[in-house]
Amino acid sequence: MSRRSGSPRGFRSLLEYIGSELDFETDFYNDAYLDRRITARIRRTDSDDYRAYERLLKRDGDEAEALMDSLSINVTGFFRNPEAWERLRDVLRELTTDNRTVRVWSAPCADGREPYSLAMLARDDAQIDERRLDILATDINPDILAEARAGVYETSQTTDIEAELEPLSDVSPYIDRDGDTFTVRDSIREMVSFEQHDLIRGDPQGEFDLMLCRNFLIYIDSSFKEPIFETISESLRSGGYLMIGMTETIPNQCRGTFESVDKQRRIYTRV
């Protein structure tokens, strides 16, 4: 817990309030992640500590909404970790050589930049048959899904969209740019279907050839990682590919289910 923000007891009380009154499953996430996001809101609102912030939440619906938005895991980017995407290019080339539909699942998809990256990579590579790709993108947050469907992104002090798109040979067939505003073209948006889904409590989503679950597990409490991987394994066909974040690992209990294809870039197959 942050010393600036108060006592461990105050932190636990705040988490209990968030769980019971704001219907957010704090138990799913590790305390370090929750504390970082909560402390940021405490500073933003000039609250003295956890208990003062809890009192603010009880009387200010707008701040409760702002906290829920902050706690949603929506850190993403186009072609995040470009070297991993170069390896994924080979996977897509292999998968689309067969005369069949290739099903891909991106979860959680946040604001859509990951599944759109997948669609643009497929269109940008002559050796990938993008006509065979069926891309599903899911997230638990309906508001972030609305942003993803719109496909409009702004360059800011913390987000350089132009730099994120550098792995593409030419962005103009896929993105319309107006100053600092980047809009995904309809031809790319139409390649992705967005749905609401809870990766922790939701059901498996059928047999996929490739699943991207990147930079999500680092925020999740270790006790919930095994059920997530059970959902993932039940959603992948035998021999299907899984890609996780560059700093993430497969839980020990699930390592018999996945075989490493590229350990450095965190690509596995289901065995």
Backbone as a ProteinNet text record, in pm:
[ID]
protein_1_A
[PRIMARY]
MSRRSGSPRGFRSLLEYIGSELDFETDFYNDAYLDRRITARIRRTDSDDYRAYERLLKRDGDEAEALMDSLSINVTGFFRNPEAWERLRDVLRELTTDNRTVRVWSAPCADGREPYSLAMLARDDAQIDERRLDILATDINPDILAEARAGVYETSQTTDIEAELEPLSDVSPYIDRDGDTFTVRDSIREMVSFEQHDLIRGDPQGEFDLMLCRNFLIYIDSSFKEPIFETISESLRSGGYLMIGMTETIPNQCRGTFESVDKQRRIYTRV
[TERTIARY]
82.2	0	86.7	38.3	111.6	109.3	227.1	232.7	161.4	168.7	105.4	-45.7	-101.4	-246.4	-314.6	-238	-302.8	-263.7	-342.3	-309.5	-360.4	-302.3	-354.9	-503.5	-544.7	-685.5	-774.6	-729.2	-804.4	-813.5	-704.8	-702.3	-801.7	-802.6	-894.5	-1039.8	-1066.2	-1201.9	-1246.5	-1156.6	-1187.9	-1216.4	-1136.5	-1158.8	-1292.4	-1328.2	-1457.2	-1572.7	-1557.2	-1661.6	-1671.6	-1558.1	-1557.1	-1620.3	-1590	-1646.1	-1795	-1841.3	-1982.6	-2073.6	-2028.1	-2114.6	-2095.2	-1974.2	-1948	-1942.3	-1961.7	-1970.8	-1846.7	-1730.3	-1603.6	-1531.9	-1493.7	-1434.5	-1287.5	-1263.8	-1125.9	-1041.9	-1104.4	-1028.7	-955.2	-1001.6	-939.1	-800.1	-776.3	-657.2	-558	-430.1	-332.2	-334.3	-297.9	-308.4	-220.3	-104.6	-14.3	-79.5	-146.3	-215.2	-328	-411.3	-522.9	-474.1	-368.2	-317.5	-263.7	-195.5	-142.7	-256.5	-360.8	-471.4	-549.8	-574.1	-648.9	-569.4	-441.5	-357.7	-352.1	-353	-354.7	-481.1	-595.5	-720.5	-719.9	-659.8	-649.5	-572.1	-462.3	-383.5	-460.3	-529.5	-602.5	-712.6	-773.8	-885.2	-840.9	-710.3	-656.4	-715.7	-750.8	-797.8	-678.7	-704.6	-595.4	-543.3	-634.3	-592	-704.2	-687.7	-787.2	-925.7	-930.2	-1060.6	-1129.7	-1052.2	-1111	-1161.1	-1087.5	-1128.9	-1254.8	-1265	-1386.8	-1507.9	-1491.6	-1602.4	-1640	-1538	-1565	-1645.6	-1607.9	-1680.1	-1827.1	-1853.4	-1990.5	-2080.7	-2021.9	-2104.7	-2090.5	-1996.1	-1968.6	-1973.7	-2087.9	-2104.6	-2009.3	-1973.8	-1880.2	-1742.4	-1700.5	-1569.6	-1572	-1682.6	-1695.3	-1681.6	-1743.6	-1733.2	-1590.3	-1523	-1383.7	-1293.1	-1318.8	-1238.7	-1260.3	-1385.4	-1412.8	-1342.9	-1339.8	-1269.4	-1120	-1065.6	-922.6	-885.3	-973.7	-942.9	-954.3	-1027.9	-1036.3	-899.4	-856.3	-723.5	-731.4	-687.4	-698.9	-567.3	-455.3	-324.6	-294.2	-277.9	-258.7	-186.2	-173.1	-109.2	-108.9	-99.7	-81.1	55.9	61.2	186.3	277.3	216.4	295.3	399.4	525.2	638.7	650.9	696.9	699.5	772.9	877.5	951.4	864.4	770.4	677.6	581.7	542.4	452.8	521.2	651.2	723.8	719.6	728.7	718.5	575.4	479.6	339.4	306.5	376.6	358.8	378.7	481.3	507.4	392.8	337.1	224	105.1	75	-38.6	-16.1	105.6	136	108.1	152.1	131.8	-16.3	-88.2	-228.4	-314.4	-284.5	-371.5	-333.8	-239.2	-206.8	-312.1	-379.9	-484.4	-610.4	-684.9	-806.4	-924	-918.6	-1023.7	-1022.6	-1127.3	-1133.7	-1041.2	-964.7	-873.2	-933.8	-968.3	-1035	-933	-941.7	-848.4	-928.4	-878.9	-945.7	-845.6	-880.5	-801.9	-878.9	-818	-888.2	-789.3	-813.9	-908.4	-852.5	-939.8	-894.9	-879.8	-922.6	-915.2	-976.6	-905	-965.8	-954.3	-916.9	-922.4	-793.8	-690.1	-569.3	-498.8	-511.3	-449	-517.4	-649.7	-711.1	-699.8	-703.7	-684.4	-541.3	-444.9	-306.7	-298.4	-368.2	-370.9	-429.2	-540.1	-604.3	-514.6	-449.3	-362.2	-238.2	-183	-67.1	-102.9	-220.1	-263.7	-280.4	-336.8	-355.8	-221.4	-125.3	1.5	102	74.5	169.2	110.6	176.8	125.9	121.3	196.5	200	93.3	14.5	-95.9	-226.6	-310.5	-439.9	-542.7	-558.2	-646	-792	-829.2	-968.2	-1008.6	-912.2	-942.4	-952.9	-917.6	-916.1	-1054.7	-1092	-1214.2	-1169.8	-1169.8	-1111.4	-1221.9	-1218.7	-1308.1	-1227.5	-1280.9	-1216.8	-1316.1	-1275.2	-1367	-1304.3	-1392.1	-1350.5	-1469.1	-1440.8	-1548.2	-1615.6	-1546.8	-1591.9	-1669.8	-1801.5	-1880.8	-1842.1	-1795.5	-1756.6	-1632	-1534.3	-1412.2	-1439.6	-1537.6	-1575.9	-1637.8	-1713.8	-1770.8	-1659.4	-1554.9	-1439.8	-1370.3	-1358.8	-1291.3	-1367.2	-1498.6	-1578	-1564.3	-1552.9	-1540	-1405.7	-1300.4	-1168.9	-1106.3	-1125.7	-1068.7	-970.2	-847.4	-741	-669.9	-629.6	-567.1	-423.6	-334	-198.9	-202.1	-129.3	-125.9	15.8	31.9	163.6	213.7	122.4	162.2	142.1	80	50.7	88.1	186.9	229.7	179.1	61.3	-1	85	142.1	224.8	340.8	405.4	517	469	349.9	296.6	275.5	244.7	211.9	333.7	452.9	574.4	599.5	556.3	579.5	512.3	413.7	347.3	429.2	433.1	506.8	441	308.5	233.6	100.4	72.2	-49.7	-171.2	-151.8	-263.7	-375	-347.5	-460.4	-547.5	-497.3	-564.7	-612.9	-551	-578.7	-599.3	-703.7	-720.9	-667	-581.9	-524.1	-571.2	-610.5	-646.1	-576.9	-458.1	-379.4	-335.5	-377.5	-342.9	-449.3	-549.4	-656.4	-636.1	-637.9	-617.6	-743.6	-805.2	-929.2	-907.1	-940.8	-925.5	-1028.2	-981.7	-1071.5	-1172.8	-1286.9	-1394.3	-1346.5	-1260.2	-1215.2	-1141.8	-1077.8	-1009.6	-1107.9	-1192.2	-1288.9	-1382.6	-1415.4	-1506.6	-1444.3	-1312.8	-1246.2	-1256.2	-1302.1	-1302.1	-1444.3	-1483.7	-1610.8	-1582.9	-1656.4	-1637	-1755.3	-1722.7	-1826	-1781.8	-1879.8	-1848.8	-1829.4	-1722.1	-1693.4	-1600.8	-1626.3	-1544.4	-1449.3	-1322.1	-1224.6	-1205.1	-1234.4	-1214.6	-1333.5	-1455.8	-1574	-1653	-1619.8	-1697.1	-1664.3	-1750.2	-1732.8	-1627.6	-1569	-1482.3	-1560	-1487.6	-1551	-1540.4	-1519.2	-1512.4	-1369.3	-1349.4	-1215.8	-1151.1	-1046.1	-972.8	-837	-786.1	-653.4	-544	-579.6	-482.7	-554.1	-492.3	-545.6	-436	-469.9	-380.6	-437.1	-363.4	-399.7	-274.2	-253.6	-125.6	-140.3	-47.2	-37.1	-164.2	-225.1	-342.1	-309.9	-238.5	-211.1	-124.7	-42.8	45.2	-34.6	-160.3	-243	-331	-335.5	-430.5	-368.4	-447.3	-401.8	-371.4	-264.6	-216.7	-323	-413.2	-514.3	-616.1	-623.6	-720	-656.2	-525.7	-459.5	-490.9	-499	-527.6	-664.6	-773.6	-901	-898.5	-821.4	-810.1	-746.9	-640.6	-572.9	-657.5	-743.3	-836.2	-933.9	-983.7	-1071.7	-998.6	-873.6	-794.3	-772.8	-731.1	-701	-825.4	-940.6	-1065.6	-1116.5	-1061.3	-1102.8	-1009.8	-899.1	-802.6	-813.7	-806.4	-800.4	-663.2	-652.1	-522.5	-427	-309.8	-214.6	-235.5	-342.2	-366.4	-262	-244.3	-139.2	-192.9	-109	-136.3	-18.7	-49.4	53.8	17.2	109.8	88.9	190.9	185.2	274.1	419.7	508.5	652.1	706.3	637.5	683.3	597.1	509.6	417.2	462.9	410.8	447.2	321.6	334.9	229	234.3	121.9	123.6	177.6	245.7	305.5	203.1	82.5	-18.9	-65.4	-39.2	-90.2	18.9	141	251.1	248	177.4	163.8	69.1	-8.8	-107.3	-49.2	60.3	116	263.6	301.6	439.8	495.9	616.5	675.3	713.8	675.6	718	829.2	814.2	915	910	998	993.1	1016.9	1110.2	1142.6	1023.2	947.3	833.5	700.3	706.6	591.6	481.7	523.3	427	429	309.4	295.6	192.7	194.4	85.5	18.9	-110.2	-183.7	-158.2	-119.9	-87	-195.3
-118.8	0	125.3	229.3	354.5	419.6	452.3	517	650.7	721.2	851.8	841.1	729.9	720	664.3	619.3	574.6	434.2	376.2	249.2	131.1	11.3	-110.1	-132.2	-98.6	-116.2	-25	98.4	189.3	139.1	79.8	23.9	-90.4	-182.7	-296.9	-248.4	-149.4	-96.3	-37.5	33.1	92	-16.4	-122	-231.4	-299.5	-315.6	-376.4	-290.3	-159.1	-69.1	-77.9	-77	-84.9	-215.4	-324.1	-453.2	-462.9	-413.2	-430.4	-325.3	-201.3	-92.6	-54.9	-76.2	-40.1	-162.2	-280.5	-405.9	-430.2	-407.4	-434.6	-544.5	-651.6	-768.3	-742.7	-675.7	-642.1	-766	-876.6	-998.1	-1054.2	-1022.7	-1076.8	-1017.3	-896.4	-820	-816.5	-805.9	-800.1	-661.7	-659.8	-536.3	-424.7	-459.2	-355.3	-278.5	-351.8	-285.8	-196.7	-249.7	-171.8	-46.8	-62	51.8	161.4	123	224.2	306.1	237.3	307.9	393.1	338	411.9	532.6	514.1	624.3	737.3	703.1	806.9	891.4	826.7	900.9	982.4	928.6	1002.9	1132.3	1122.2	1243.2	1339.4	1284.4	1369.2	1448.5	1388.7	1453	1525.5	1525.6	1591	1534.1	1405.7	1339.9	1312.8	1306.7	1290.8	1148	1049.5	911.3	819.5	687.5	591.1	618.7	648.5	667.1	793.7	899.5	1022.1	998.1	919.8	890.8	804.2	710.7	629.4	718.5	817.2	910	988.2	1025.2	1096.4	1009.6	882.9	791.9	779.6	780.6	763.2	880.7	997.7	1115.9	1168.3	1113.4	1169.1	1058.8	1049.9	947.3	963	1086.7	1110.3	1053.6	1068.8	1014.9	862.6	805.5	659.2	609.4	680.3	642.9	658.3	765.8	787.9	677.8	633.6	525.5	396.1	364.3	241.5	242.7	359	371.2	350.8	403.1	388.4	244.1	171.8	34.4	-62	-23	-107.6	-113.3	-232.5	-249.4	-214.5	-95.4	-49.1	5.2	-39.1	1.6	-80.9	-15.2	-87.9	1.4	-44.5	33.1	-47.7	20.6	-51.1	-117.9	-243.9	-318.9	-306.7	-323.2	-317.2	-429.1	-396.1	-487.3	-534.6	-447.7	-479.6	-608.6	-644.2	-766.6	-890.4	-884.9	-996.7	-1005.9	-892.7	-892.7	-948.3	-927.3	-984.9	-1137.3	-1193.6	-1338.4	-1384.8	-1304.1	-1338.4	-1339	-1258.6	-1256.5	-1397.1	-1467.2	-1603.7	-1697.9	-1680.4	-1764.4	-1742.6	-1618	-1588.4	-1640.5	-1632	-1687	-1836.9	-1904.9	-2050	-2084.7	-2016.3	-2050	-2027.3	-1924.3	-1890.6	-1963.5	-2056.1	-2134.3	-2241.5	-2287.3	-2388.4	-2324.9	-2404.6	-2357	-2361.8	-2276.2	-2275.2	-2141.2	-2117	-1995.7	-2009.2	-1906.3	-1903.2	-1811.5	-1868.3	-1793.5	-1741.2	-1610.8	-1544.5	-1472.2	-1479.2	-1413.5	-1323.1	-1196.2	-1098.7	-1064.6	-1098.1	-1074.8	-1051.4	-949.4	-841.1	-744.4	-687.8	-609.6	-461.3	-417	-275.1	-189.3	-86.3	7.2	-36.9	-162.4	-218.3	-212.4	-149.7	-134.1	-266.7	-364.4	-494.4	-569	-590.2	-661	-584.7	-451.6	-375.7	-392.3	-402.1	-428.5	-560.7	-659.3	-791.2	-782.8	-710.7	-696.3	-621.1	-514.6	-436.9	-515.4	-591.6	-675	-775.1	-834.3	-932.1	-866.8	-746.3	-675.5	-628.8	-603	-543.6	-646.9	-775.3	-882.1	-967.8	-969	-1042.7	-1192.8	-1242	-1385.4	-1429	-1334.4	-1366.1	-1345.3	-1448.4	-1438.5	-1385.1	-1252.4	-1189.5	-1227.1	-1276.6	-1315.5	-1434.5	-1509.2	-1627.8	-1595.4	-1473.7	-1439.4	-1399.1	-1455.4	-1419.3	-1375.8	-1243.7	-1189.4	-1149.9	-1210.1	-1173	-1097.4	-984.1	-905.2	-886.5	-918.7	-908.8	-830.4	-771	-700.4	-698	-682.2	-679.4	-543.5	-439	-301.5	-253.9	-231.3	-190.4	-53.5	37	170.5	165	83.7	73	-0.4	-90.5	-158.5	-59.8	37.3	139.3	220.5	253.1	323.4	237.1	107.6	17.3	9.9	-2.4	-10.6	116.5	232.2	358.8	366.9	315.2	310.7	446.3	539.4	674.2	694.1	736.3	746.5	880.8	936	1068	1058.3	1127.2	1143.1	1243.3	1211.9	1298.8	1300.6	1359.8	1364.3	1224.7	1132	996.9	892.2	929.4	832.7	890.5	831.1	873.8	770	795	697.4	675.2	780.2	767.1	671.2	683.4	594.2	450.6	432.8	297.6	225.3	301.1	241.7	219.9	247.6	236.1	96.9	-13.2	-144.9	-164	-80.7	-92.8	-23.6	-81.5	-20.3	109.8	118	237.6	233.3	335.2	332.2	382.3	453.6	522	429.1	303	216.7	173.4	193.4	139.3	246.2	363.6	469	601.8	675.5	813.8	905.4	999.1	1089.4	1231.7	1297.7	1438.5	1505.3	1560.2	1617.6	1509.9	1523.4	1425.4	1318.1	1315.5	1216.6	1109.5	983.7	869.2	783.1	761.9	684.1	559.1	444.5	317.7	312.1	278.8	272.7	158.8	175.5	76.2	-62.6	-69.8	-200.1	-279.6	-210.1	-277.4	-305	-207.8	-227.6	-344.6	-362.3	-471.1	-609	-616	-744.2	-792.2	-704.8	-735.7	-729.8	-832.1	-832.9	-810.7	-719.2	-688.3	-740.5	-804.6	-856.3	-836.5	-825.7	-817.7	-958.7	-977.6	-1109.1	-1091	-1168.7	-1169	-1287.4	-1259.8	-1366.9	-1448.9	-1391.8	-1463.5	-1553.9	-1502.9	-1580.2	-1632.3	-1585.3	-1621.9	-1760.5	-1809.2	-1941.6	-1937.1	-2053.2	-2060.7	-2017.5	-1974.5	-1914.7	-2000.3	-2128.4	-2213.5	-2244	-2305.5	-2347.7	-2241.6	-2180.8	-2078	-2132.8	-2073.8	-2110.6	-2027.5	-1909.1	-1818.2	-1733.2	-1719.3	-1629	-1535.6	-1407.5	-1307.6	-1263.4	-1291.3	-1248	-1183.7	-1057.7	-992.8	-879.3	-876.7	-766.7	-749.4	-861.4	-866.6	-943.7	-1054.5	-1144.9	-1080	-980.8	-916.5	-840.7	-810.6	-737.1	-828.9	-957.1	-1049.3	-1122.1	-1139.4	-1216.3	-1359.6	-1415.5	-1546.7	-1655.4	-1645.3	-1749.1	-1755.9	-1650.5	-1648.6	-1676.7	-1692.9	-1716.3	-1855.2	-1955.2	-2090.4	-2099.7	-2044.3	-2049.2	-1974.4	-1866.5	-1794.4	-1885.3	-1954.8	-2042.3	-2164.4	-2207.3	-2314.9	-2267.8	-2144.5	-2088.1	-2076.6	-2032.3	-2017.1	-2152.6	-2252.4	-2383.3	-2447.8	-2429.1	-2485.5	-2409.4	-2290.4	-2210.5	-2227.2	-2297.9	-2319.2	-2461.7	-2476	-2610.4	-2671.1	-2802.8	-2868	-2815.9	-2769.9	-2710.5	-2562.2	-2505.5	-2362.1	-2282.4	-2158.7	-2074	-1980.2	-1954.9	-1856.6	-1760.6	-1631.9	-1530.3	-1448.8	-1442.4	-1362.9	-1248.7	-1165	-1049.6	-1087.9	-998.2	-1026.7	-1048.1	-999.1	-1016.8	-1116.9	-1187.8	-1280.6	-1425.1	-1511.7	-1653.4	-1739.7	-1864	-1963.1	-2014.8	-2022.2	-2077.4	-2220.9	-2257.3	-2391.5	-2501.3	-2484.1	-2587.8	-2610.9	-2513.8	-2520.6	-2547.4	-2565.8	-2576.3	-2706.3	-2807.5	-2929.9	-2915.9	-2808.1	-2786.1	-2706.9	-2634.1	-2545.7	-2576.4	-2573.7	-2598.1	-2471.9	-2434.2	-2310.6	-2320.9	-2219.7	-2205.3	-2102.6	-1993.3	-1887.8	-1833.1	-1883.7	-1849.6	-1701.3	-1642.9	-1501.9	-1411.9	-1447.1	-1364.4	-1417.5	-1518	-1570.1	-1623.7	-1707.9	-1772.9	-1921.9	-1981.5	-2121	-2188.8	-2321.1	-2396.5	-2482.8	-2507.5	-2596.4	-2741.1	-2824.1	-2965.1	-3055.9
0	0	0	-63.2	-67.1	71.1	124.3	256.4	254.5	140.6	131.3	144.1	103.8	93.3	217.4	315	437.1	478.6	568.7	631.7	550.9	574.7	511	541.5	663.8	699.1	614.6	592	507.3	364	316.4	181.1	168.6	268.2	263.1	269.5	353.3	363.6	229.4	163.6	33.7	-70	-69.7	-163.9	-138.4	-12.2	20.1	-31.9	-18.6	-69.3	-221.7	-287.5	-434.3	-480.7	-409.7	-447.6	-424.1	-309.8	-273.7	-336	-344.3	-389.4	-535.4	-587.3	-726.9	-816.7	-757.5	-833.3	-919.6	-858.8	-927.5	-849.9	-919.6	-853	-820.7	-707.5	-670.6	-642.8	-602.4	-570.2	-691.7	-812.4	-932.6	-957.4	-903.7	-940.2	-824.3	-858.7	-750.7	-685.6	-556.8	-478.8	-534.1	-587.3	-638.3	-752.7	-842.2	-954.1	-902.9	-813.9	-761.6	-690	-610.6	-534.3	-625.6	-733.5	-826.6	-886.8	-932.1	-996.1	-894.9	-776.9	-675	-626.7	-600	-551.9	-653.7	-782	-885.6	-875.5	-848.5	-833.4	-703.7	-598.7	-472.7	-494.5	-567.9	-596.2	-684.8	-784.6	-878.6	-806.8	-705.2	-634.9	-507.2	-480.9	-360.6	-232.6	-233.7	-111.4	-20.2	109.7	206	211.8	203.8	218.8	168.4	188.7	140.9	198.1	329.2	393	342	323.1	268.6	126.4	52.3	-85.4	-86.9	7.4	16.6	43.4	131.2	159.5	33.1	-45.5	-170.7	-267.2	-277.3	-366.7	-328	-199.7	-152	-188	-207.2	-234.5	-377.3	-453.4	-586.1	-692.2	-759.9	-862.3	-978.6	-1012.9	-1122.9	-1091	-965	-928.5	-925.8	-882.2	-886.6	-1029.8	-1124.1	-1265.2	-1315.3	-1272.5	-1313.1	-1258.6	-1136.1	-1078.9	-1155	-1187.9	-1262.5	-1398	-1461	-1588.7	-1568.8	-1459.6	-1432.2	-1401.2	-1331.3	-1293.5	-1411.2	-1515	-1633.9	-1700.5	-1736.9	-1795.4	-1943.2	-1977.8	-2115.9	-2170.2	-2109.9	-2159.7	-2284.3	-2396.4	-2520.9	-2620.2	-2742.6	-2848	-2976.1	-3089	-3214.5	-3213.8	-3251.7	-3268	-3144.8	-3026.6	-2903.1	-2904.4	-2873.3	-2886.6	-3031.4	-3122.8	-3265.4	-3300.6	-3224.2	-3255.3	-3238.4	-3144.8	-3127.4	-3246	-3299.2	-3414.8	-3538.9	-3550.3	-3663.9	-3658.4	-3538.7	-3524.8	-3548.5	-3507.9	-3530.8	-3680.1	-3756.6	-3901.5	-3959.8	-3911.4	-3959.8	-3925	-3804.7	-3762.7	-3854.1	-3886.6	-3973.6	-4115.3	-4162.4	-4294.9	-4297.8	-4191.4	-4184.6	-4176.2	-4089	-4066.1	-4189.7	-4266.8	-4379.4	-4507.8	-4501.8	-4621.9	-4647.8	-4540.2	-4557.5	-4615.8	-4687	-4752.6	-4655.1	-4550	-4449.5	-4376.9	-4299.5	-4218.5	-4097.5	-4070.2	-3956.6	-3850.2	-3734.8	-3628.6	-3528.2	-3500.1	-3409.3	-3301.7	-3177	-3064.2	-2993.5	-2977.5	-2901.2	-2775.1	-2656.7	-2530.2	-2416.5	-2333.5	-2355.7	-2459.7	-2541	-2656.4	-2626.4	-2507.1	-2470.3	-2580.2	-2628.2	-2723.2	-2868.5	-2891.1	-3025.7	-3105.1	-3051.3	-3131.4	-3159.1	-3067.5	-3093.6	-3208.1	-3205.3	-3318.6	-3450.2	-3444.5	-3567.8	-3619.9	-3530.1	-3572.2	-3646.8	-3594.5	-3657.4	-3799	-3811.5	-3942.2	-4040	-3992.5	-4080.6	-4120.8	-4027.9	-4059.7	-4168.6	-4157.2	-4258	-4394.6	-4396.8	-4523.6	-4581.8	-4494.3	-4536.5	-4586.7	-4563.3	-4598.5	-4710.3	-4824.5	-4940.9	-4917.4	-4818.6	-4792.1	-4691	-4641.8	-4551.6	-4627.5	-4628	-4696.6	-4598.1	-4596.2	-4496.7	-4515.8	-4634.3	-4659	-4573	-4523.6	-4442.7	-4293.8	-4254.5	-4113	-4062.4	-3948.9	-3877.4	-3738.3	-3712	-3589	-3491.1	-3372.7	-3262.9	-3158.7	-3112.4	-3007.1	-2893.8	-2771.1	-2657.8	-2542.9	-2463.7	-2342.8	-2248.1	-2120.7	-2021.4	-2014	-2060.7	-2043	-2165.8	-2153.8	-2270.7	-2324.8	-2237.2	-2283.2	-2370.3	-2329.3	-2408.4	-2539.2	-2538.8	-2663.1	-2762.6	-2712.3	-2800.7	-2865.9	-2789.4	-2845.5	-2950.6	-2921	-3014.3	-3146.7	-3139.5	-3262.4	-3346.2	-3279.7	-3352.3	-3424	-3361.2	-3425.1	-3447.6	-3354.2	-3364.7	-3250	-3282.7	-3183.5	-3197.4	-3082	-3079.4	-3029.5	-3099.5	-3047.7	-2933	-2825.9	-2708.2	-2652.6	-2535.4	-2472.3	-2436.7	-2414.1	-2372.6	-2481.5	-2591.8	-2697.8	-2833.8	-2897.7	-3030.8	-3131.4	-3187.7	-3276.8	-3401.8	-3455.1	-3575.2	-3550.1	-3435.4	-3401.9	-3384.5	-3325.8	-3306.2	-3439.2	-3544.3	-3673.7	-3762.7	-3712.9	-3794.5	-3852.1	-3789.4	-3850.8	-3986.6	-4020.7	-4149.9	-4258.6	-4376.8	-4486.7	-4531.1	-4522.1	-4560.8	-4487.5	-4407.6	-4326.1	-4402.4	-4510.8	-4576.8	-4624.3	-4663.4	-4701.3	-4583.8	-4461.9	-4344.2	-4246.9	-4250.8	-4153.6	-4226.2	-4186.5	-4230.1	-4120.9	-4161	-4061.3	-4085.5	-3976.6	-3979.2	-3861	-3886.3	-3777.9	-3680.5	-3555.8	-3452.6	-3435.4	-3522.7	-3514.9	-3621	-3578	-3666.9	-3662.3	-3778	-3784.9	-3869.2	-3811.9	-3883.8	-3996.5	-4116.2	-4232.2	-4215.9	-4283.2	-4274.3	-4316.3	-4416.6	-4466.4	-4359.3	-4264.8	-4153.3	-4040.2	-4008	-3899.2	-3928.8	-4055	-4092.4	-4076.6	-4058.7	-4037.9	-3893	-3802.3	-3658.4	-3603.9	-3527.7	-3455.5	-3307.3	-3245.6	-3103.6	-3022	-2908.9	-2818.6	-2673.7	-2584	-2442.3	-2386.6	-2310.8	-2252.9	-2133.5	-2028.8	-1907.4	-1915.4	-1935.1	-1953	-1826.3	-1711.1	-1584.8	-1553.1	-1571	-1534	-1653.5	-1773.6	-1891.2	-1943.7	-2030.7	-2090.2	-2201.1	-2234.4	-2353.1	-2476.8	-2579.1	-2696.1	-2822.3	-2808.9	-2927.3	-2965.3	-3079.7	-3120.7	-3209.3	-3156.1	-3229.2	-3273.8	-3379.9	-3430.7	-3366	-3318.3	-3257.4	-3154.6	-3036.3	-2935.2	-2887.6	-2876.6	-2820.5	-2686.9	-2579.6	-2444.6	-2387	-2418.5	-2391.4	-2289.7	-2193.5	-2097.2	-2014.6	-1981.5	-1894.4	-1767.1	-1784.3	-1672.9	-1565.4	-1602.8	-1505	-1398.9	-1427.2	-1331.6	-1246.8	-1283.3	-1222.3	-1103.8	-999.1	-883.5	-926.6	-871.8	-916.6	-904.6	-807.8	-787.6	-901.4	-982.7	-1092	-1228.1	-1231.1	-1359.5	-1414.5	-1326.7	-1374.5	-1442.9	-1383.4	-1455	-1587.6	-1595.7	-1722.8	-1827.1	-1790.2	-1885.5	-1919.6	-1828.4	-1861.8	-1970	-1956.3	-2058.6	-2191.9	-2186.1	-2308.4	-2374.6	-2296.3	-2355	-2414.7	-2349.4	-2400.7	-2523.4	-2546.4	-2661.4	-2781.3	-2762.9	-2871.1	-2923.4	-3052.7	-3109.2	-3079.2	-3087.4	-3070.1	-3177.1	-3135.4	-3227.5	-3249	-3187.5	-3199.2	-3123.3	-3163.3	-3107.2	-3000.1	-2900.3	-2795.6	-2788	-2780.7	-2760.5	-2637.9	-2540.5	-2419.8	-2418.7	-2315.3	-2308.1	-2287.4	-2326.5	-2325	-2183.5	-2081.1	-1943.4	-1867.2	-1936.5	-1871.7	-1888.6	-1803.9	-1809	-1797.5	-1843.7	-1826.9	-1683.1	-1611.3	-1475.2	-1474.8	-1368.5	-1359.2	-1382	-1329.6	-1339.7	-1484.2	-1571.6	-1709.1	-1812.7	-1767.2	-1863.1	-1942.4	-1893	-1970.4	-2087.2	-2086.8	-2192.6	-2309.2	-2284.3	-2386.4	-2410.2	-2535.4	-2575	-2638.3	-2598.5	-2647.9	-2795.3	-2872.2	-3011	-3019.9	-2947	-2939.5	-2797.5	-2712	-2569.9	-2547.7	-2621.8	-2603.5	-2633.3	-2736.3	-2776.8	-2724.3	-2638.9	-2565.2	-2657.8	-2754.3	-2842.2	-2814.3	-2797.7	-2759.7	-2850.1	-2848.1	-2910.3	-2803.9	-2823.7	-2734.6	-2777.3	-2679.6	-2710.4	-2655.1
[MASK]
+++++++++++++++++++++++++++++++++++++++++++++++++++++++++++++++++++++++++++++++++++++++++++++++++++++++++++++++++++++++++++++++++++++++++++++++++++++++++++++++++++++++++++++++++++++++++++++++++++++++++++++++++++++++++++++++++++++++++++++++++++++++++++++++++++++++++++++++

